[in-house]
Amino acid sequence: MAEIKNYHLNFGPQHPAAHGVLRLVLELDGEVVVHADPHIGLLHRGTEKLAETRTWLQTLPYLDRLDYVSMMCNEHAYCLAVEKLLGVEVPIRAQYIRVMMDEITRILNHLLNIGTHALDIGAMTMVLYTFREREDLMDVYEAVSGARLHAAYYRPGGVYRDLPEQMPQYRANRFKNDATVKRLNAAREGSVLDFIEDFTNRFPACVAEYHTLLTENRIWKQRTVGVGVVSPEDALQLSFTGPMLRGSGVEWDVRKKQPYEVYDRMDFDIPVGTNGDCYDRYLVRMEEFLQSNRIIKQCVEWLRKNPGPVIIDDHKVAPPSREAMKGNMEELIHHFKLFTEGMHVPPGEVYAGIEHPKGEFGVWAVSDGANKPYRIKLRSPGFPHLAALNEMSKGHMIADVTAIIGTIDLVLGDTDR
Amino acid sequence: MSAKLERLCQKLKEVFGDRIGEPAISHGEVTVMVLAANYRDVAVTLRDHPELRFEQLIDLSGIDYSAAAGRAGGARFAAVCHLLSVSQNWRLRLRVFATDDASPMLPTMTGVWRGADWYEREAYDMYGIVFEGHPDLRRILTDYGFVGHPFRKDFPISGYVEMRYDPEQQRVVYQPVTIEPREVTPRIVREENYGKAGGRG
């Protein structure tokens, strides 16, 4: 009889289920995975090294390009780190705006994750539904920052500008007739806050739709229940954070346990799984939709009542207003110095970690007092999760590897930095 | 918050005595220095001691101190761990210097926290810090066959080689970089209190 050997299979880097450019070298025994070796770095851009050659403000837009499905959360961790080093206090309205945008980002991220996870393992419909809601939230991104993806909206000291009074509207064109435009614009008559509030009222019904599509779906359960089980002890050992840790039953959420900004004023719950498999992590994310929705509602209510500044009035850190800059010599100098030389951050080191949709995103910033960072280390949540892929997929069938990659919520821009 | 940090510092001093440096609190964070020789023991105790319980290694990264302003001697490379205790809800930064600047070497943490595996591979790749006892110390983020350690301060931002498609050979070739590194904004360190928020400048 011929001797049967294990064989190696290359998965990716160009594979639709690889979520970007992940190369996996799988050692297989028949269809069973014996060893999975992820090769990452195909999207490595050296963001940390680049940051050392840019001023503190110039670095900010690079953060958007890490995890390119939850942009504002990346900026948030960076801004927190810089503010901690500077020792400045962010205006309260900016803190509320940040919390609200963070939660919008969380919904955006989970919508993409659940849609594509289902797509990876064969449920084509899901992504069509989740992208419908994603579109609305992308419009919010565009309304507040001018960009749908790479927002650069958070700045050290606050946010770039206040929420606009008017939500942009659709106009009739070759592809959209008047009736369609009228229907699309129904929710866009008022301000951005009105639009967001309308969204939060609609959204629970959408989540219910996702539940009917997936939660009790027999095929979905066959593909996810009992796949990629991680015990709570292993999850801690493997540096898991976020939904990956909570799916294993560890009740840990930075927003609750070490609150930053105004999360301590928010009323929300942390969903926790019990079995630590892909299905539990899916359920955790589904519940986080509703919890984020609750937080957004509370923020909208507060923001309506409390106008105020959204960025600090310290021109060593934040630029003066456009009007002041045009009419006043001192402000002009401030503006010029801030955008040429940049802000000087006192020597020291800080670590700022936030509850990013994927886990804990942290920025370790070291400053030696210059106008540029001495060292920025970005702790991306996807990195340790992907490192555990081997342990999670060992002994599973090859088709389960895609289910596990989906549940990791992998974005290579974030893993490779 | 600071009372809790004081308690953590007190506890660290009680447990470790002179095996660690003086715990320092700044910006609401505790930093501890440890010698490479004690690194592993201290890490195990930090993880297992019932009153410390740092179950989780949040981050491990290398750093090259050679270009820091106001640096007076000392070792060049260090590994910095950020630890988190989920049960006690506190964090700690652990810094260990690699004494040999020419071939920096540190013991591995993979036996203490399994999550250290890739973090150490990254620190090796970027800074050339060798982690003794690491089961699989390969490059992780750079290209296959990459030479050098890109995050070292003496490594230029534009690198040494670039890649292009050569139509004659009909394959991708490596060649020395053709771009000049340029610095748009110079790096400036101002006198004390210059950049402090609210300070006069």
Interface residues (C-beta under 8 A of the other chain):
Chain A: I40 G41 H44 G46 E48 K49 L50 T53 R54 T55 Q58 K84 L85 L86 G87 V88 D234 L236 Q237 L238 S239 F240 T241 V250 W252 K257 Q258 I312 D314 K316 V317 T340 E341 G342 M343 H344 V345 P346 P347 G348 E349 V350 Y351 G353 E360 G362 W364 V366 D368 G369 A370 N371 K372 Y374 R375 K377 R379 F383 P384 L386 A387 A388 D416 R417
Chain B: S26 H27 G28 E29 T31 E55 Q56 L57 I58 D59 S61 I63 D64 A67 A68 A69 G70 R71 V80 H82 V86 N89 R91 R93 W113 R114 G115 D117 W118 Y119 E122 R139 I140 L141 T142 D143 P150 F151 I157 E183 T185 R187 I188 V189 R190 Y194 G195 K196 A197 G198 G199 G201
